[in-house]
Amino acid sequence: MPKIIGLTGGIGSGKSTIAKFFSELGVPVYVADTQAKKIMDYPSTIQEVQSIFSENVLDENQKLDRKKIASIVFNHPEKLKALNSVIHPKVAEDFSQWLNQHNHHTYVIKEVAIIFETRSEDQYDKIILVTAPEEIRIQRVIERDKISKEQVEERIKNQLSDQEKINKSDFIIMNIDLETSKNEIKKLHKVLISL
C-alpha cells in the first residue's frame, strides 16, 4: 500500500497549486473537497442531507444548495456535526476505493483543508503544511473569491492558526514564490519516495 501523505493549509495558502506540482511529478493526488462536492450530488446523499434539515436545502435543480447549507450550519454546530456524519464516511469510502486503484505508487497525496480541525492526523503517514504570510493569503482569496478583506479575515479566524498547525506537521512549505515552491516540492518528493 502507498504511504498516505496529508497536504493541508489554511485558506489562501495555495495548497491546490502545491498539489498540482506533485501531480506534475506523477504523484496521484486526491482532493477531498472536490470529491465531497461530487458525492453531494449523488441522489442518495441529497436525500440523506435534506433529512437533516427541517427547511428545504435544495436549489431549483433539486441539488443541494451549498450556500444555504453553509449559512445554516455556521450557526448550528449540531447540524454541522450531522452533515459531517453523512459526508465524511462517504468520502472515506471513496478515498479507500481510489487508494486501491493507485496501490502501485510509493506514496499518494490527500489534499484536505481541515486535517487538524477534525483531529484526523493519525490517518496519515506524514503531513505537509502549506503556508504563506497572512497578507499574501488575504490578497489571494480576495482575488480568487472576489470578497472583502473582512470576509477573508473572518474565515481565517475560524481556522486553526498556522502556528498550531506547524507544530503538528512533518514538512512545511512556505508558498510565496512559485519557482521556489516548485523546487521545494522536487526535494520533498525525493524524501517521500525514500520513506
Beta strands, then each sheet from edge to edge (+ up, - down):
strand 1: 3-8
strand 2: 29-31
strand 3: 107-111
strand 4: 126-131
strand 5: 171-174
sheet 1: 2+ 3+ 1+ 4+ 5+
end
